């Protein structure tokens, strides 16, 4: 039996899969990462595994799913309150946070101060 299947049972349905997603604690924020497109534009050319991996690691856009109880609570560091809220698309530093997957979905847990902007429409933002 592989290490990954021995450590975590394979979820049968969406509810069980959601139960496996860790709840952020302290000043951490849970972010869902977008799925990396496996082809280049409309050309139909398939990206290499290495290219897909690099795009996944270097993703900068995510969706805020949850926040720890101390996220944005420090009034000296965040005098105007939280920089984002659950449901916001955000721009964050590349390679930030702790990366993990539940099923096929990638997530990150990042520090509250790693979030750099709220994004209205993430579809037009590309890494350079």
Buried (B, 14 or more C-beta within 10 A) or exposed (E): EEEEEEEEEEBEEEEEBEEEBEEBEEBBBBBBBBEBEEEEEEEEEEBEEEEBEBBBEEBBBBBBBBBBEEBBBEEEEBEEEBBBEEEBBBBBEEEBBEBEEBEEEBBBBBBBBBBBBEBEEBEEEEEE
